[in-house]
């Protein structure tokens, strides 16, 4: 299960970067930096502008990966930090 969780995290990071690039191009450096600092802003901006920017598929995949990560952590109790103690 940890491998799936890692893959979901990696996929989520890739989606974040793709949406962040769109954010920088459309909103400028100021809001782009805000998007780096606060990924939630990038996520919300992405859904608000998904149709206009043509990123519906990216946003859908990103949402599914986030939900998948939450479900795996909740159902299977995967605690990645335990192995580093």
C-alpha positions as CSV (number, residue, x, y, z in Angstrom):
1,X,0.0,0.0,0.0
2,X,2.9,2.3,0.7
3,X,3.9,2.1,-3.0
4,X,0.5,3.2,-4.1
5,X,0.6,6.0,-1.6
6,X,3.9,7.2,-2.9
7,X,2.7,7.0,-6.5
8,X,-0.4,9.0,-5.6
9,X,1.8,11.6,-4.0
10,X,4.1,11.8,-7.0
11,X,1.2,12.1,-9.3
12,X,-0.3,14.8,-7.2
13,X,2.9,16.7,-7.2
14,X,3.1,16.5,-11.0
15,X,-0.5,17.8,-11.3
16,X,0.3,20.6,-8.8
17,X,3.3,21.7,-11.0
18,X,1.2,21.6,-14.2
19,X,-1.5,23.8,-12.7
20,X,1.1,26.1,-11.1
21,X,2.6,26.7,-14.5
22,X,-0.8,27.8,-15.8
23,X,-1.3,30.0,-12.7
24,X,2.0,31.8,-13.3
25,X,1.2,32.3,-17.0
26,X,-2.3,33.7,-16.4
27,X,-2.1,35.5,-13.0
28,X,1.5,36.6,-12.9
29,X,4.4,36.2,-10.5
30,X,2.7,37.5,-7.3
31,X,-0.2,35.0,-7.3
32,X,2.2,32.3,-8.7
33,X,4.4,32.6,-5.6
34,X,1.2,32.5,-3.5
35,X,0.4,29.2,-5.3
36,X,3.8,27.8,-4.4
37,X,3.4,28.8,-0.7
38,X,-0.2,27.6,-0.5
39,X,-1.0,24.6,-2.7
40,X,-4.7,24.9,-1.6
41,X,-4.9,28.2,-3.5
42,X,-3.5,26.5,-6.6
43,X,-6.0,23.7,-6.2
44,X,-9.0,26.0,-5.8
45,X,-7.8,28.3,-8.6
46,X,-7.4,25.3,-10.9
47,X,-11.0,24.2,-10.3
48,X,-12.4,27.7,-10.7
49,X,-10.5,28.2,-14.0
50,X,-10.4,24.5,-15.2
51,X,-12.7,25.0,-18.2
52,X,-11.2,28.3,-19.3
53,X,-7.7,27.0,-19.1
54,X,-8.4,23.5,-20.5
55,X,-7.2,21.7,-17.4
56,X,-10.3,19.7,-16.5
57,X,-8.5,16.4,-16.8
58,X,-5.6,17.5,-14.8
59,X,-7.8,18.8,-12.0
60,X,-9.9,15.6,-12.0
61,X,-6.8,13.4,-11.8
62,X,-5.4,15.6,-9.0
63,X,-8.6,15.4,-7.0
64,X,-8.8,11.6,-7.4
65,X,-5.1,11.3,-6.3
66,X,-5.8,13.4,-3.2
67,X,-8.9,11.4,-2.3
68,X,-7.0,8.1,-3.0
69,X,-4.2,9.2,-0.6
70,X,-6.7,10.1,2.1
71,X,-8.6,6.8,1.7
72,X,-5.5,4.7,1.8
73,X,-4.3,6.5,4.9
74,X,-7.6,6.1,6.6
75,X,-8.6,2.6,5.6
76,X,-5.2,0.9,5.8
77,X,-3.6,3.1,8.5
78,X,-0.5,3.6,6.5
79,X,1.9,5.6,8.6
80,X,5.0,6.4,6.6
81,X,6.7,8.2,9.5
82,X,6.8,5.1,11.7
83,X,9.6,3.6,9.7
84,X,11.8,6.6,10.4
85,X,11.5,6.5,14.2
